């Protein structure tokens, strides 16, 4: 399936991570929709998502991150990559964010969890190929009506939503020369979630392209920065298409990640 740009672009603006879930169960129609998007949105070979409703409590038991523990999640989605793929990190980030944005359009709560979950338990619940690895997961369900103390603290301090200024992230042509689609796409990229809100992406702008790079290749918290860049890549492409611009990603050598170059304008 392609990117449903209009609704995913709206989801980019409104989505917030949640780790606390209420008692409302996922309806059969909703279960089918989630399973369908996991099966249908596979833009890259070697990256896929699997929806799991079996024993989510054993996966998240003790799972801690900036929002605290994941509690009462009725299900989760596993994001899986083939480790023989040289671009596996960004492919999984891009693919997983598509699933998460679609869940947002369904009024479901999610949260990227890449370093604090029981990987072996997840792998025991799904089929994993010899060269595959579960790289991240998200709990999925209806959010609790009241935020947890950790969630309230993070939101109150602005730590979870604070974003770096574009002036410190961008090189290339002057901002006054940016086409409108580039302005919109960069703002969407700024809103991308990243591990511990580190925002590791950098952008080089040319008249018809955006190149995504990693600020420093060093891993932090055991989580690849390239996975975070893959999330930002999906935000860029979604915003560009919503502006009537279609392009293509060209994957590059480190520390560069990929270049989105315009190929057509949507009429």
C-alpha positions in Angstrom: 0.0 0.0 0.0 1.0 3.6 -0.5 1.1 6.4 2.1 -2.3 7.8 2.9 -0.7 11.2 3.2 -3.6 13.4 4.3 -4.6 11.4 7.3 -1.1 10.4 8.3 0.0 14.1 8.1 -2.8 15.0 10.5 -1.7 12.1 12.8 1.9 13.4 12.8 0.7 16.7 14.4 -1.6 15.2 17.0 0.2 12.0 18.1 1.6 11.7 21.7 3.3 8.6 23.1 1.3 6.8 25.8 2.3 3.9 28.0 -0.7 3.6 30.3 -3.8 1.7 28.9 -7.4 1.5 30.0 -9.7 -1.5 30.4 -11.4 -1.1 27.0 -10.8 -4.1 24.8 -9.9 -3.9 21.1 -13.0 -4.7 19.0 -12.8 -7.4 16.4 -13.0 -4.8 13.6 -10.1 -2.9 15.1 -8.1 -6.1 15.5 -8.6 -6.9 11.8 -7.6 -3.3 10.8 -4.4 -3.4 12.7 -3.5 -6.8 11.4 -4.3 -5.6 7.9 -2.0 -2.5 8.0 0.8 -4.7 9.4 0.5 -7.0 6.4 -0.1 -4.4 3.8 2.4 -1.7 4.7 5.7 -3.3 3.8 7.5 -0.6 1.7 10.9 -2.3 2.0 12.1 -5.9 1.7 13.6 -7.1 4.9 11.4 -5.0 7.2 8.0 -6.1 8.5 5.5 -5.7 11.4 3.6 -8.4 13.3 0.5 -7.8 15.4 0.4 -9.9 18.6 -2.4 -10.2 21.2 -0.9 -13.2 23.1 0.6 -12.5 26.5 1.6 -8.8 26.1 2.0 -8.5 29.9 5.1 -10.8 29.8 6.7 -8.6 27.1 6.3 -5.4 29.0 6.8 -6.5 32.6 9.5 -4.2 33.9 9.7 -2.3 30.6 10.8 1.2 31.6 11.5 4.3 29.6 11.1 8.1 30.0 7.4 7.7 30.6 7.8 4.9 33.1 6.5 1.4 32.8 4.1 0.1 30.1 0.9 -1.0 31.9 -2.2 -2.9 30.9 -1.4 -3.0 27.2 -3.9 -5.4 25.5 -1.6 -6.1 22.5 1.6 -5.0 20.8 3.2 -4.8 17.4 6.7 -6.1 16.8 8.9 -4.4 14.2 11.3 -6.9 12.6 14.3 -6.5 10.4 16.5 -8.8 8.3 20.0 -8.1 9.7 21.6 -8.9 6.3 20.0 -5.7 4.9 22.5 -2.8 5.1 19.7 -0.3 5.6 17.7 -2.4 8.1 17.6 0.2 10.8 16.0 3.0 8.7 13.8 0.5 6.9 12.3 -0.7 10.2 11.9 2.9 11.6 10.1 4.0 8.5 7.9 0.9 8.4 7.1 1.0 12.1 6.1 4.6 12.1 3.6 4.0 9.3 1.9 1.4 11.6 2.0 3.8 14.5 0.5 6.7 12.5 -2.3 4.5 11.2 -3.0 3.5 14.8 -3.3 7.1 15.7 -5.9 7.6 13.0 -7.9 4.9 14.7 -7.7 6.7 18.1 -5.3 4.1 19.5 -2.4 4.8 21.7 1.2 3.7 21.0 4.7 4.2 22.1 8.0 3.3 20.5 9.9 0.8 22.7 13.3 -0.1 21.3 15.5 -0.8 24.3 13.4 -1.8 27.2 11.4 -5.0 26.4 11.8 -8.7 26.7 13.1 -9.6 23.2 13.3 -13.3 23.7 9.7 -13.4 24.9 8.6 -11.5 21.8 10.5 -13.8 19.5 8.9 -16.8 21.2 5.4 -15.5 20.3 6.1 -14.9 16.6 7.9 -16.6 13.7 11.4 -15.2 13.2 13.7 -16.0 10.3 17.3 -17.0 10.8 18.6 -13.6 9.9 15.8 -11.6 11.5 15.7 -9.7 14.7 12.9 -7.9 16.6 14.3 -4.3 16.7 11.5 -2.5 18.4 7.9 -2.9 19.5 4.9 -0.7 20.4 2.1 -1.4 22.9 -1.2 -0.7 21.2 -4.7 -0.2 22.7 -6.9 2.5 24.1 -5.1 5.0 26.4 -6.0 5.3 30.0 -8.3 8.3 30.6 -5.8 9.7 33.1 -2.1 10.0 32.5 0.3 8.3 34.9 2.4 10.4 37.2 5.4 9.8 34.9 3.5 10.9 31.8 2.2 14.1 33.6 5.6 15.0 34.8 7.2 14.5 31.3 4.4 16.5 29.6 4.5 19.2 32.3 8.2 19.8 32.0 7.9 19.7 28.2 10.7 17.1 28.0 8.8 14.7 25.7 7.7 17.3 23.2 10.5 19.8 23.1 12.1 20.0 19.7 15.4 21.5 18.5 15.3 24.5 16.2 15.6 23.9 12.5 18.4 26.4 12.3 20.6 24.0 14.2 19.7 21.0 12.2 19.8 22.2 8.6 22.6 23.0 6.1 22.4 23.8 2.4 20.4 26.6 0.6 19.2 29.5 2.6 15.8 29.1 4.3 14.4 32.0 2.2 14.9 29.8 -0.9 13.2 26.7 0.5 10.2 25.6 -1.5 7.0 25.3 0.5 7.1 21.5 0.5 10.6 21.5 2.1 9.4 23.8 4.9 6.5 21.6 5.6 8.5 18.4 5.4 11.2 19.6 7.7 8.6 20.7 10.3 7.1 17.2 10.1 10.5 15.7 10.6 11.1 17.8 13.7 8.0 16.1 15.2 9.3 12.6 14.7 9.7 10.6 17.9 13.2 9.4 18.8 14.8 7.4 21.6 15.0 9.6 24.8 14.0 12.5 22.5 17.6 12.8 21.2 16.6 14.0 17.7 19.7 12.7 16.0 18.9 13.7 12.5 20.4 16.4 10.4 19.2 17.7 7.1 21.0 19.1 4.0 18.7 21.0 1.6 18.9 21.5 -2.1 16.2 22.9 -4.3 14.7 19.5 -5.1 15.9 17.3 -2.3 16.3 16.7 1.4 19.3 14.6 2.6 19.0 13.0 6.0 22.2 12.3 8.1 23.0 11.2 11.6 24.6 13.8 13.9 27.1 11.3 15.4 27.3 7.6 14.6 27.9 6.5 18.2 25.0 4.5 19.6 23.3 5.7 22.7 21.2 3.6 25.1 21.9 0.6 22.8 19.6 2.0 20.2 20.6 2.9 16.6 20.2 6.5 15.6 19.5 5.3 12.1 16.2 3.7 13.2 15.2 7.2 14.5 16.2 8.7 11.2 13.9 6.2 9.4 11.0 7.5 11.4 11.9 11.1 10.4 12.1 9.9 6.8 8.5 8.7 6.8 7.4 12.1 8.2 9.3 13.9 5.4 7.7 11.8 2.7 4.2 12.0 4.1 4.4 15.8 4.4 5.8 16.1 0.9 3.1 14.0 -0.7 0.5 16.0 1.2 2.0 19.1 -0.4 1.6 17.5 -3.8 5.2 16.4 -4.2 6.3 12.8 -4.9 9.9 11.7 -4.7 12.2 8.7 -4.2 14.6 7.7 -1.4 18.2 7.0 -2.3 20.1 5.3 0.5 23.6 6.6 1.2 26.8 5.8 3.0 27.3 6.7 6.6 27.0 9.2 8.3 24.5 10.1 5.6 21.3 8.0 5.7 19.2 8.8 2.6 18.2 11.5 0.1 14.6 12.3 -0.8 14.7 13.7 -4.3 11.6 15.0 -6.2 10.6 13.1 -9.3 7.0 14.4 -9.9 4.5 16.9 -8.7 1.1 15.4 -8.0 -1.6 17.0 -10.1 
